[in-house]
Amino acid sequence: MDQSHNPPSCTDSTWQVFLIFLRLGLTSFGGPVAHLGFFREEFVARRKWMSDHQYADLVALCQFLPGPASSQVGLALGMSQRGYRGAMAAWLGFTMPSAIFLVAAAYGFAQADSLSSGLLSGLKIAAVAVVAQAVWSMAPNLCPDRPRQLIMLLAAAIVLMLPIPAVQLGVLLLAAGAGFLLPAAQIPAPAEQGQVKGSWATRKGARLSAILLALFVLIFFMLPVVANATGLAWLNLADIFYRTGALVFGGGHVVLPLLQTELVPTGWISEDLFLAGYGLTQAVPGPLFTFSAFVGAAANQPYPGWLAALVCLLAIFLPSFLLVGGILPYWEKLRQLQWVRQILLGVNAAVVGLLLAALYQPVWTSAISGQPSFVLLLLACAALFVLRLPVWLVVIAMAGAGAVFLG
């Protein structure tokens, strides 16, 4: 192994890891791609925690796994310095600021119904523009040829005709099978004859990794059984959000179609509030998955909003923690397997289709109901696509415009 790429000796305590990520959680606007840039500047260029090649290896791993790529990179960075305690410190620091803000916003919406009608409409319009931008940016990368474009369109058509959670899972499985008919993609090259070291890089760490992977599978299959048997609302919420966190490929925006089909038709949350919360999430720093905290706080359930928010937040991020800790020791070998790369080709094309379907139903159909809302949408799209303004600024502008013109 090339020792020149081993990480430096650890100089940051677990508390310092938390404080570093807390600052990033308060300032990292711009979504997952921007987060990865902030992380590289902080931990590769400034703090020298690892080399560029090792950082690229972590990014490749986290893009391979389901879940929020930037949060998973943060987990792995914390793990590289302080093991699993460092991973928890990194996650807590990066996630806490936006989660607290969104829980407070959910309480605010509940207390200000008379003031929030136009504001909610503006946030929903912002959500249309944001999802359109996500589809526009993801499609060329994940669906660059006709076979994958066909997978995308078929996935969108199927979930529009049959908008139920089981169908979405079936579409992803079919797309994984279709990947075997496609040419293998080039995944980012491994670190130069080496990989990131940490406390997991021991025989004991490897055993713990195997336990984490077993827990991931066990919870995925047993949690819905226990939730259905007990009928407890918090277990049902945990099941929905854990399953979503385990199935989200292609970026944080894909939580929208997965959660919408689970939560809105079953009455957990209204479509208006769901989409408004999603739009608001675009205006805060940190991971998009903190949208789960908003949904938990705003959901129709018998528990205090903050407690439901905590359940949803932990459940949607738990798969990421289990997968990063479980797969990191085996990533060097796993990423070389051609069939793994082929599966990802099909699945990634299908998730663009899921997002495309969500762009029409429910995002467009719920937000655009007349000429004023359509004009605001055109302005939002112009701001994002032409002027390339920051998403958070567009969201705030649309919320204000909605309050003024649609209230």
SEDO-370250 format. One line per 5 residues: their letters; for each residue y, x, z of N, C-alpha, C. Coordinates in pm, whole numbers. Layout:
<nodes>
a) Y,X,Z,Y,X,Z,Y,X,Z; ...
</nodes>
This chain:
<nodes>
mdqsh) -120,85,0,0,0,0,124,88,0; 221,48,-73,346,125,-82,428,105,45; 434,208,128,503,193,255,653,181,241; 706,213,126,851,206,108,904,66,112; 813,-32,103,860,-170,103,823,-244,230
nppsc) 777,-170,332,753,-235,458,886,-270,523; 893,-381,598,1017,-418,661,1055,-321,770; 1182,-310,798,1225,-221,904,1179,-271,1038; 1183,-186,1137,1146,-229,1271,1241,-338,1317; 1187,-430,1393,1264,-548,1432,1373,-510,1531
tdstw) 1494,-550,1505,1605,-523,1596,1668,-652,1647; 1630,-766,1594,1690,-893,1633,1593,-971,1721; 1640,-1015,1838,1558,-1095,1928,1542,-1236,1872; 1452,-1312,1934,1432,-1450,1892,1563,-1529,1905; 1637,-1504,2012,1766,-1572,2030,1863,-1534,1920
qvfli) 1865,-1407,1882,1953,-1364,1773,1912,-1426,1640; 1781,-1437,1617,1733,-1504,1495,1786,-1647,1492; 1778,-1716,1606,1829,-1853,1613,1978,-1858,1582; 2056,-1768,1640,2201,-1771,1619,2238,-1740,1473; 2166,-1648,1411,2192,-1616,1271,2168,-1739,1184
flrlg) 2056,-1806,1205,2024,-1923,1124,2111,-2043,1161; 2158,-2049,1284,2252,-2155,1321,2381,-2141,1241; 2430,-2020,1229,2550,-1998,1147,2525,-2038,1002; 2409,-2002,950,2376,-2041,812,2362,-2192,800; 2305,-2257,902,2292,-2402,900,2425,-2475,903
ltsfg) 2527,-2409,955,2661,-2468,960,2743,-2440,835; 2703,-2342,756,2787,-2298,643,2719,-2301,508; 2589,-2325,502,2515,-2314,374,2519,-2446,298; 2628,-2469,228,2639,-2583,138,2576,-2547,3; 2547,-2649,-77,2510,-2623,-216,2366,-2647,-252
gpvah) 2280,-2683,-156,2142,-2712,-191,2051,-2591,-187; 1922,-2611,-217,1821,-2506,-199,1849,-2377,-274; 1894,-2386,-399,1919,-2264,-476,2029,-2180,-410; 2135,-2248,-366,2242,-2177,-296,2192,-2118,-164; 2106,-2192,-94,2052,-2141,32,1979,-2009,11
lgffr) 1898,-2002,-95,1824,-1880,-123,1918,-1763,-149; 2031,-1791,-212,2131,-1687,-233,2194,-1641,-103; 2226,-1737,-14,2280,-1701,117,2181,-1617,196; 2053,-1656,191,1950,-1582,264,1938,-1438,212; 1939,-1423,82,1926,-1288,26,2043,-1200,71
eefva) 2163,-1256,65,2281,-1179,106,2272,-1139,253; 2226,-1231,337,2222,-1207,482,2110,-1112,522; 1989,-1137,469,1871,-1069,523,1822,-952,438; 1856,-949,311,1818,-837,225,1933,-738,212; 2049,-788,168,2162,-699,143,2228,-650,273
rrkwm) 2243,-740,370,2319,-704,490,2231,-651,602; 2129,-723,640,2049,-686,757,1927,-600,725; 1890,-591,597,1779,-504,554,1647,-543,621; 1626,-673,642,1499,-716,700,1383,-687,606; 1409,-690,476,1305,-665,377,1370,-623,246
sdhqy) 1286,-579,152,1337,-536,22,1355,-656,-70; 1422,-633,-182,1436,-739,-282,1301,-786,-333; 1208,-693,-351,1076,-730,-402,1002,-818,-301; 1011,-783,-175,946,-863,-73,1010,-1002,-62; 1141,-1005,-72,1209,-1135,-68,1168,-1221,-187
adlva) 1159,-1161,-305,1114,-1235,-423,973,-1288,-402; 890,-1212,-332,753,-1257,-304,754,-1380,-214; 840,-1379,-111,851,-1496,-24,899,-1618,-101; 998,-1600,-185,1050,-1712,-264,941,-1767,-355; 862,-1678,-417,754,-1723,-503,653,-1806,-424
lcqfl) 618,-1761,-304,525,-1836,-221,578,-1974,-190; 704,-1982,-149,760,-2110,-104,787,-2205,-220; 804,-2154,-340,814,-2241,-457,676,-2291,-498; 574,-2216,-463,436,-2257,-491,392,-2370,-399; 437,-2367,-274,393,-2465,-175,471,-2596,-187
pgpas) 411,-2708,-146,491,-2830,-132,587,-2815,-15; 697,-2891,-21,794,-2885,87,925,-2823,44; 1020,-2811,137,1154,-2758,106,1152,-2607,96; 1173,-2554,-24,1157,-2410,-48,1248,-2326,41; 1376,-2366,52,1468,-2282,129,1432,-2280,277
sqvgl) 1392,-2394,332,1351,-2398,473,1225,-2315,495; 1133,-2319,399,1011,-2241,411,1040,-2091,404; 1133,-2052,318,1175,-1912,315,1235,-1873,449; 1316,-1962,507,1372,-1936,639,1264,-1919,745; 1162,-2006,742,1050,-1992,834,984,-1856,819
algms) 957,-1817,694,890,-1689,669,977,-1571,712; 1108,-1582,692,1198,-1475,735,1195,-1460,887; 1203,-1573,957,1193,-1567,1103,1059,-1512,1148; 952,-1552,1078,818,-1504,1111,805,-1354,1088; 875,-1303,987,865,-1160,957,925,-1074,1067
qrgyr) 1012,-1132,1150,1078,-1056,1256,1019,-1082,1393; 992,-1209,1424,949,-1245,1559,828,-1337,1560; 745,-1328,1455,624,-1408,1455,655,-1557,1453; 566,-1634,1515,581,-1779,1509,700,-1827,1591; 734,-1756,1699,855,-1793,1773,979,-1771,1687
gamaa) 980,-1665,1610,1091,-1642,1518,1101,-1749,1412; 985,-1795,1364,986,-1902,1264,1046,-2029,1321; 1008,-2063,1445,1063,-2182,1508,1213,-2168,1533; 1255,-2049,1574,1398,-2025,1598,1477,-2038,1469; 1424,-1984,1360,1492,-1993,1231,1502,-2137,1186
wlgft) 1393,-2212,1198,1394,-2352,1155,1493,-2433,1238; 1489,-2415,1369,1577,-2493,1456,1724,-2464,1426; 1759,-2337,1411,1898,-2303,1384,1947,-2357,1251; 1864,-2347,1148,1906,-2388,1014,1910,-2540,999; 1826,-2610,1074,1808,-2754,1057,1896,-2837,1150
mpsai) 1920,-2788,1269,1984,-2868,1373,2123,-2920,1336; 2213,-2841,1279,2348,-2893,1254,2351,-3017,1166; 2285,-3012,1050,2290,-3127,960,2212,-3244,1017; 2104,-3218,1091,2027,-3327,1150,2112,-3403,1252; 2183,-3332,1337,2268,-3397,1437,2378,-3478,1369
flvaa) 2440,-3421,1267,2546,-3494,1196,2492,-3622,1134; 2376,-3616,1071,2322,-3734,1002,2276,-3840,1101; 2224,-3800,1216,2190,-3899,1319,2317,-3968,1368; 2423,-3891,1390,2550,-3950,1431,2603,-4044,1324; 2587,-4007,1197,2633,-4094,1088,2555,-4224,1085
aygfa) 2425,-4217,1110,2344,-4340,1113,2391,-4433,1224; 2421,-4378,1341,2476,-4459,1449,2612,-4516,1409; 2692,-4436,1339,2823,-4484,1296,2814,-4599,1199; 2723,-4592,1103,2705,-4702,1009,2662,-4829,1082; 2577,-4814,1182,2530,-4931,1256,2642,-4997,1335
qadsl) 2742,-4920,1378,2850,-4973,1460,2971,-5017,1380; 2973,-4991,1249,3093,-5018,1169,3059,-5092,1042; 2981,-5199,1054,2939,-5274,936,3057,-5324,855; 3161,-5372,922,3273,-5431,850,3354,-5328,773; 3345,-5202,814,3422,-5098,749,3343,-5020,646
ssgll) 3210,-5040,645,3128,-4945,571,3082,-4996,435; 3115,-5118,396,3064,-5171,269,3107,-5087,150; 3237,-5062,136,3284,-4980,25,3240,-4836,37; 3237,-4785,160,3191,-4648,183,3047,-4631,139; 2961,-4726,176,2821,-4722,134,2809,-4726,-17
sglki) 2889,-4810,-81,2885,-4819,-228,2923,-4686,-292; 3026,-4621,-238,3066,-4491,-291,2959,-4386,-273; 2892,-4387,-158,2785,-4290,-135,2666,-4315,-228; 2637,-4442,-256,2528,-4473,-350,2562,-4425,-491; 2688,-4441,-531,2729,-4391,-663,2716,-4239,-669
aavav) 2754,-4172,-561,2736,-4027,-556,2589,-3990,-569; 2501,-4070,-508,2357,-4042,-518,2309,-4050,-662; 2362,-4146,-741,2324,-4155,-882,2358,-4026,-954; 2480,-3978,-935,2524,-3855,-1002,2442,-3734,-957; 2411,-3727,-829,2336,-3612,-777,2194,-3611,-831
vaqav) 2128,-3728,-833,1991,-3734,-885,1990,-3705,-1035; 2090,-3756,-1108,2099,-3726,-1251,2113,-3576,-1274; 2195,-3512,-1192,2211,-3367,-1205,2080,-3294,-1173; 2006,-3343,-1073,1879,-3281,-1038,1779,-3290,-1153; 1769,-3409,-1213,1678,-3426,-1327,1721,-3336,-1442
wsmap) 1850,-3333,-1469,1904,-3253,-1580,1874,-3104,-1561; 1883,-3056,-1439,1862,-2914,-1414,1714,-2877,-1402; 1631,-2970,-1353,1490,-2941,-1334,1410,-2952,-1463; 1445,-3047,-1549,1364,-3074,-1668,1349,-2953,-1760; 1456,-2879,-1794,1437,-2765,-1884,1345,-2657,-1828
nlcpd) 1345,-2639,-1696,1262,-2535,-1635,1117,-2580,-1615; 1098,-2704,-1575,964,-2751,-1542,897,-2826,-1656; 975,-2870,-1755,920,-2941,-1870,975,-2881,-2000; 948,-2754,-2028,1012,-2689,-2143,943,-2715,-2276; 823,-2773,-2274,750,-2796,-2399,703,-2940,-2406
rprql) 653,-2981,-2522,617,-3121,-2543,503,-3169,-2453; 398,-3091,-2430,294,-3141,-2339,346,-3174,-2200; 431,-3088,-2145,484,-3116,-2012,589,-3226,-2014; 662,-3238,-2123,754,-3351,-2137,676,-3482,-2142; 560,-3479,-2206,476,-3599,-2211,426,-3635,-2071
imlla) 384,-3535,-1995,342,-3560,-1857,456,-3622,-1777; 576,-3568,-1794,694,-3620,-1723,717,-3767,-1757; 717,-3801,-1886,746,-3938,-1929,636,-4034,-1886; 510,-3992,-1895,400,-4078,-1851,407,-4102,-1701; 439,-3998,-1625,452,-4014,-1480,562,-4113,-1447
aaivl) 677,-4100,-1514,788,-4192,-1489,750,-4335,-1524; 684,-4354,-1638,647,-4489,-1681,548,-4553,-1584; 450,-4476,-1538,348,-4531,-1449,408,-4575,-1317; 492,-4490,-1256,545,-4527,-1125,650,-4637,-1136; 714,-4652,-1251,805,-4765,-1269,728,-4895,-1280
mlpip) 613,-4892,-1346,532,-5013,-1360,458,-5047,-1231; 420,-4944,-1155,342,-4966,-1032,408,-4888,-917; 519,-4940,-863,595,-4866,-761,536,-4876,-621; 419,-4817,-602,356,-4815,-470,315,-4671,-438; 310,-4635,-309,285,-4495,-273,154,-4439,-328
avqlg) 47,-4519,-325,-82,-4468,-371,-78,-4428,-518; 2,-4499,-597,13,-4466,-740,82,-4331,-757; 184,-4303,-677,251,-4174,-686,154,-4060,-656; 72,-4075,-554,-27,-3973,-523,-126,-3958,-637; -169,-4071,-695,-261,-4065,-807,-201,-3994,-928
vllla) -73,-4019,-953,-5,-3953,-1065,-3,-3801,-1044; 25,-3757,-922,27,-3613,-895,-112,-3551,-914; -216,-3623,-873,-352,-3571,-890,-390,-3563,-1038; -355,-3667,-1114,-382,-3665,-1258,-305,-3553,-1327; -181,-3533,-1285,-101,-3426,-1344,-160,-3289,-1312
agagf) -216,-3273,-1191,-282,-3147,-1157,-400,-3122,-1250; -477,-3228,-1280,-587,-3213,-1375,-539,-3182,-1515; -429,-3245,-1555,-374,-3219,-1688,-325,-3076,-1702; -292,-3014,-1590,-246,-2876,-1596,-349,-2781,-1654; -477,-2815,-1641,-581,-2728,-1696,-578,-2724,-1849
llpaa) -512,-2822,-1910,-503,-2825,-2056,-381,-2750,-2106; -301,-2698,-2014,-177,-2631,-2051,-192,-2480,-2035; -110,-2401,-2106,-114,-2255,-2089,-62,-2216,-1951; -118,-2111,-1896,-78,-2065,-1762,66,-2016,-1764; 139,-2050,-1659,280,-2007,-1648,287,-1870,-1582
qipap) 399,-1807,-1603,424,-1678,-1538,496,-1703,-1406; 424,-1684,-1296,484,-1694,-1163,554,-1562,-1134; 664,-1559,-1057,731,-1433,-1025,632,-1326,-979; 651,-1205,-1026,557,-1097,-1000,545,-1068,-851; 427,-1025,-806,411,-990,-665,499,-872,-628
aeqgq) 523,-860,-498,592,-740,-451,513,-617,-493; 583,-507,-512,521,-389,-570,406,-337,-483; 285,-379,-516,164,-333,-451,170,-353,-300; 245,-449,-254,254,-473,-111,303,-611,-83; 303,-648,42,352,-779,80,425,-768,213
vkgsw) 495,-873,246,571,-872,370,477,-869,489; 505,-783,582,422,-774,700,482,-855,813; 399,-886,910,446,-957,1027,333,-968,1126; 351,-1048,1229,249,-1060,1332,122,-1125,1281; 128,-1193,1166,9,-1255,1110,-82,-1154,1039
atrkg) -29,-1034,1011,-102,-936,930,-204,-861,1014; -281,-932,1095,-387,-877,1177,-506,-970,1170; -619,-924,1221,-737,-1011,1220,-712,-1136,1304; -647,-1118,1419,-614,-1234,1502,-519,-1328,1429; -419,-1269,1359,-326,-1352,1282,-396,-1427,1171
arlsa) -495,-1364,1107,-569,-1431,1001,-648,-1549,1056; -705,-1533,1175,-777,-1646,1236,-682,-1760,1267; -565,-1727,1318,-467,-1831,1347,-423,-1901,1219; -410,-1825,1110,-373,-1884,982,-478,-1985,937; -605,-1951,955,-711,-2044,918,-704,-2172,1002
illal) -670,-2157,1129,-655,-2275,1216,-540,-2362,1168; -429,-2300,1128,-314,-2377,1080,-348,-2455,954; -422,-2393,862,-462,-2464,740,-555,-2580,773; -646,-2559,867,-736,-2667,906,-658,-2782,969; -557,-2749,1051,-473,-2853,1110,-397,-2931,1004
fvlif) -347,-2861,903,-275,-2928,795,-363,-3035,730; -486,-3000,698,-578,-3095,632,-617,-3206,730; -649,-3170,853,-692,-3268,952,-585,-3373,978; -461,-3328,997,-352,-3423,1023,-328,-3511,901; -336,-3453,781,-310,-3530,659,-406,-3648,648
fmlpv) -532,-3628,683,-631,-3734,665,-648,-3821,790; -626,-3765,909,-651,-3841,1030,-530,-3919,1079; -409,-3871,1052,-291,-3941,1102,-281,-4084,1051; -303,-4112,921,-299,-4252,878,-406,-4338,942; -522,-4280,969,-629,-4356,1034,-587,-4396,1175
vanat) -535,-4299,1250,-491,-4327,1387,-373,-4423,1388; -279,-4405,1295,-162,-4493,1289,-203,-4637,1261; -294,-4656,1167,-340,-4792,1135,-420,-4852,1250; -497,-4771,1319,-580,-4822,1428,-496,-4864,1548; -391,-4788,1577,-310,-4819,1695,-196,-4916,1666
glawl) -146,-4914,1542,-32,-4999,1507,99,-4955,1568; 106,-4835,1624,229,-4786,1686,330,-4747,1579; 453,-4794,1595,555,-4770,1493,584,-4622,1477; 589,-4546,1586,624,-4405,1574,515,-4326,1502; 388,-4368,1520,281,-4302,1446,285,-4337,1298
nladi) 322,-4460,1267,336,-4498,1126,449,-4420,1059; 561,-4405,1130,669,-4323,1075,626,-4178,1058; 557,-4125,1159,510,-3986,1149,416,-3969,1031; 330,-4066,1007,238,-4059,894,313,-4056,761; 411,-4145,747,489,-4151,622,559,-4018,596
fyrtg) 623,-3964,697,703,-3843,676,616,-3719,666; 506,-3714,738,415,-3600,723,356,-3598,582; 312,-3713,534,254,-3720,400,357,-3682,294; 481,-3726,313,588,-3690,219,610,-3539,220; 620,-3480,338,640,-3335,346,526,-3256,285
alvfg) 406,-3313,286,289,-3244,231,276,-3260,81; 351,-3353,21,333,-3383,-121,456,-3353,-207; 564,-3309,-146,687,-3288,-222,681,-3154,-295; 661,-3159,-425,672,-3041,-510,800,-3053,-592; 858,-2938,-625,971,-2939,-718,1108,-2945,-656
gghvv) 1119,-2951,-524,1251,-2951,-463,1275,-3070,-372; 1378,-3057,-289,1407,-3158,-188,1441,-3295,-244; 1495,-3300,-367,1532,-3429,-423,1412,-3521,-443; 1293,-3465,-452,1174,-3546,-477,1138,-3631,-356; 1198,-3604,-238,1173,-3692,-125,1224,-3833,-154
lpllq) 1321,-3845,-243,1381,-3976,-269,1278,-4077,-318; 1207,-4052,-430,1110,-4152,-474,993,-4169,-378; 948,-4061,-315,834,-4073,-224,868,-4158,-102; 983,-4132,-41,1020,-4209,78,1063,-4351,44; 1130,-4368,-69,1178,-4501,-105,1063,-4600,-117
telvp) 955,-4560,-184,843,-4653,-202,769,-4679,-72; 780,-4589,25,714,-4608,154,797,-4693,250; 929,-4678,245,1015,-4732,350,1088,-4859,314; 1142,-4867,192,1227,-4981,157,1147,-5109,137; 1040,-5110,54,968,-5236,34,903,-5290,161
tgwis) 871,-5203,255,806,-5246,378,904,-5282,489; 1035,-5272,462,1135,-5319,556,1176,-5221,664; 1135,-5095,654,1179,-4999,754,1329,-4978,749; 1387,-4982,628,1530,-4958,611,1575,-5029,484; 1700,-5077,481,1750,-5144,362,1774,-5042,251
edlfl) 1767,-5090,127,1788,-5000,13,1930,-4944,13; 2028,-5027,47,2167,-4980,49,2185,-4866,148; 2133,-4884,269,2149,-4782,372,2070,-4656,336; 1952,-4674,279,1870,-4561,238,1943,-4473,137; 1998,-4535,33,2066,-4459,-71,2198,-4400,-22
agygl) 2268,-4475,64,2392,-4421,120,2364,-4297,205; 2259,-4302,284,2222,-4186,364,2182,-4068,279; 2113,-4096,169,2075,-3988,78,2199,-3925,16; 2295,-4009,-23,2420,-3955,-77,2495,-3872,25; 2501,-3921,149,2571,-3847,254,2506,-3712,282
tqavp) 2373,-3707,272,2302,-3582,297,2346,-3472,203; 2390,-3509,82,2435,-3407,-14,2565,-3339,30; 2636,-3400,122,2767,-3347,162,2760,-3256,284; 2643,-3238,341,2632,-3157,461,2557,-3028,429; 2581,-2921,506,2506,-2797,484,2363,-2811,534
gplft) 2282,-2712,502,2144,-2714,551,2049,-2785,457; 1924,-2802,499,1819,-2853,410,1832,-3003,382; 1794,-3043,260,1796,-3184,223,1698,-3267,306; 1595,-3202,358,1494,-3276,434,1550,-3334,564; 1669,-3292,607,1727,-3354,725,1768,-3499,699
fsafv) 1760,-3541,574,1771,-3684,542,1674,-3765,625; 1561,-3706,661,1462,-3775,743,1519,-3816,878; 1608,-3735,934,1670,-3769,1062,1758,-3892,1048; 1832,-3901,938,1915,-4020,913,1827,-4144,904; 1720,-4135,827,1632,-4251,808,1571,-4294,940
gaaan) 1525,-4197,1019,1467,-4232,1148,1565,-4302,1239; 1689,-4252,1244,1790,-4313,1330,1832,-4451,1282; 1827,-4473,1149,1872,-4600,1092,1759,-4701,1073; 1635,-4660,1094,1520,-4745,1062,1509,-4863,1159; 1448,-4969,1110,1419,-5086,1192,1290,-5059,1271
qpypg) 1305,-5012,1392,1190,-4977,1475,1229,-4993,1621; 1130,-5001,1712,1159,-5040,1851,1207,-4927,1941; 1224,-4807,1890,1258,-4693,1974,1406,-4657,1961; 1459,-4580,2056,1596,-4530,2038,1608,-4453,1907; 1722,-4468,1840,1738,-4406,1709,1718,-4256,1712
wlaal) 1770,-4188,1816,1756,-4042,1821,1610,-4000,1832; 1529,-4082,1903,1387,-4047,1920,1312,-4065,1788; 1339,-4174,1718,1275,-4194,1587,1319,-4087,1489; 1447,-4047,1497,1495,-3939,1410,1420,-3810,1437; 1395,-3780,1563,1322,-3658,1599,1178,-3663,1547
vclla) 1113,-3779,1560,976,-3794,1509,972,-3770,1359; 1063,-3833,1286,1065,-3820,1140,1097,-3676,1098; 1190,-3614,1168,1230,-3477,1134,1114,-3380,1156; 1049,-3390,1271,937,-3300,1299,821,-3325,1204; 796,-3452,1173,681,-3485,1087,699,-3433,946
iflps) 820,-3442,891,838,-3402,752,839,-3249,737; 876,-3177,843,877,-3031,837,745,-2968,883; 663,-3043,957,539,-2985,1010,448,-2930,901; 429,-2999,787,344,-2939,682,394,-2803,636; 525,-2786,628,580,-2657,585,543,-2546,682
fllvg) 555,-2574,811,522,-2473,911,374,-2436,903; 288,-2537,892,144,-2511,885,106,-2436,759; 167,-2473,646,132,-2409,519,184,-2266,510; 309,-2245,550,364,-2109,544,283,-2017,635; 258,-2061,758,181,-1978,850,37,-1961,807
gilpy) -17,-2062,738,-157,-2057,699,-185,-1981,571; -92,-1985,476,-118,-1928,344,-60,-1788,327; 42,-1754,403,109,-1625,383,13,-1506,381; -89,-1499,470,-179,-1383,465,-262,-1375,337; -281,-1488,269,-369,-1492,153,-293,-1505,22
weklr) -161,-1498,28,-81,-1527,-90,-104,-1428,-202; -120,-1300,-169,-137,-1198,-272,-256,-1231,-363; -367,-1274,-304,-485,-1305,-384,-471,-1441,-451; -418,-1537,-379,-411,-1673,-431,-325,-1684,-554; -213,-1615,-554,-119,-1629,-664,-171,-1568,-794
qlqwv) -276,-1485,-786,-333,-1424,-906,-428,-1519,-979; -469,-1628,-915,-567,-1718,-975,-501,-1803,-1084; -555,-1797,-1205,-495,-1868,-1317,-500,-2019,-1297; -609,-2070,-1239,-620,-2215,-1224,-515,-2270,-1127; -472,-2188,-1031,-366,-2231,-940,-235,-2248,-1016
rqill) -205,-2152,-1102,-82,-2160,-1180,-85,-2279,-1275; -203,-2307,-1332,-213,-2419,-1425,-194,-2554,-1355; -249,-2568,-1235,-228,-2691,-1158,-79,-2713,-1134; -9,-2607,-1099,134,-2620,-1071,212,-2664,-1194; 169,-2619,-1312,237,-2662,-1435,238,-2814,-1446
gvnaa) 122,-2875,-1428,113,-3019,-1441,185,-3093,-1331; 168,-3047,-1206,230,-3116,-1092,382,-3109,-1101; 435,-2993,-1135,581,-2979,-1142,641,-3066,-1252; 569,-3081,-1364,617,-3171,-1469,617,-3315,-1420; 514,-3352,-1345,504,-3490,-1296,613,-3523,-1195
vvgll) 651,-3427,-1110,753,-3459,-1010,889,-3483,-1076; 914,-3420,-1190,1036,-3452,-1263,1030,-3597,-1310; 911,-3642,-1352,894,-3781,-1391,918,-3877,-1276; 869,-3842,-1156,894,-3926,-1039,1043,-3937,-1011; 1113,-3826,-1023,1257,-3828,-997,1331,-3904,-1106
laaly) 1285,-3893,-1231,1345,-3968,-1340,1329,-4118,-1318; 1211,-4159,-1274,1189,-4301,-1244,1279,-4348,-1131; 1293,-4264,-1027,1379,-4301,-915,1525,-4310,-956; 1565,-4231,-1055,1703,-4236,-1103,1737,-4376,-1154; 1640,-4440,-1219,1664,-4577,-1266,1642,-4679,-1154
qpvwt) 1525,-4673,-1091,1490,-4769,-986,1439,-4691,-863; 1515,-4691,-754,1620,-4784,-717,1763,-4732,-732; 1783,-4605,-768,1915,-4545,-753,2019,-4615,-840; 1992,-4622,-972,2088,-4685,-1064,2101,-4834,-1037; 1990,-4904,-1030,1994,-5050,-1018,2061,-5095,-890
saisg) 2055,-5015,-785,2117,-5052,-658,2264,-5018,-653; 2304,-4909,-721,2441,-4860,-707,2538,-4912,-811; 2491,-4937,-933,2580,-4971,-1044,2566,-5120,-1074; 2670,-5195,-1038,2664,-5341,-1051,2783,-5400,-1125; 2872,-5319,-1176,2989,-5372,-1246,3073,-5259,-1300
qpsfv) 3183,-5296,-1366,3267,-5196,-1430,3328,-5096,-1331; 3379,-5139,-1214,3438,-5040,-1122,3338,-4934,-1078; 3216,-4976,-1045,3117,-4877,-1001,3076,-4786,-1116; 3071,-4839,-1238,3035,-4756,-1353,3144,-4652,-1382; 3270,-4692,-1368,3380,-4597,-1390,3374,-4485,-1286
lllla) 3349,-4521,-1160,3338,-4418,-1057,3220,-4325,-1085; 3110,-4380,-1137,2996,-4296,-1172,3033,-4196,-1282; 3106,-4242,-1382,3149,-4152,-1489,3235,-4038,-1432; 3323,-4072,-1339,3406,-3969,-1277,3321,-3870,-1196; 3222,-3924,-1124,3135,-3836,-1045,3055,-3743,-1135
caalf) 3002,-3797,-1244,2925,-3713,-1338,3013,-3608,-1404; 3136,-3647,-1439,3228,-3550,-1498,3258,-3437,-1400; 3274,-3473,-1273,3303,-3372,-1171,3187,-3274,-1155; 3063,-3326,-1163,2947,-3240,-1143,2909,-3163,-1269; 2905,-3232,-1383,2853,-3172,-1506,2958,-3092,-1582
vlrlp) 3083,-3139,-1581,3188,-3076,-1662,3272,-2981,-1577; 3329,-3033,-1468,3413,-2950,-1383,3332,-2860,-1289; 3204,-2895,-1271,3114,-2818,-1184,3169,-2803,-1042; 3222,-2913,-990,3271,-2913,-853,3153,-2912,-756; 3172,-2864,-634,3063,-2865,-536,3016,-3008,-507
vwlvv) 2886,-3022,-486,2830,-3155,-461,2894,-3220,-339; 2913,-3142,-232,2968,-3202,-110,3107,-3260,-134; 3185,-3195,-219,3320,-3244,-247,3314,-3374,-327; 3222,-3381,-422,3207,-3503,-502,3160,-3619,-414; 3069,-3592,-322,3020,-3697,-232,3134,-3751,-147
iamag) 3214,-3664,-90,3326,-3708,-7,3426,-3788,-91; 3453,-3741,-213,3548,-3811,-300,3497,-3950,-336; 3368,-3962,-365,3312,-4093,-401,3309,-4187,-280; 3282,-4132,-162,3286,-4217,-42,3426,-4273,-21; 3527,-4187,-37,3664,-4235,-23,3703,-4334,-131
agavf) 3664,-4305,-256,3696,-4397,-365,3627,-4531,-347; 3503,-4527,-298,3432,-4652,-274,3499,-4735,-166; 3544,-4668,-59,3611,-4740,49,3740,-4805,0; 3810,-4739,-94,3938,-4791,-144,3918,-4899,-250; 3831,-4874,-347,3821,-4962,-463,3706,-5062,-458
lg) 3607,-5037,-373,3490,-5126,-370,3472,-5195,-236; 3563,-5173,-143,3550,-5231,-10,3577,-5381,-8
</nodes>
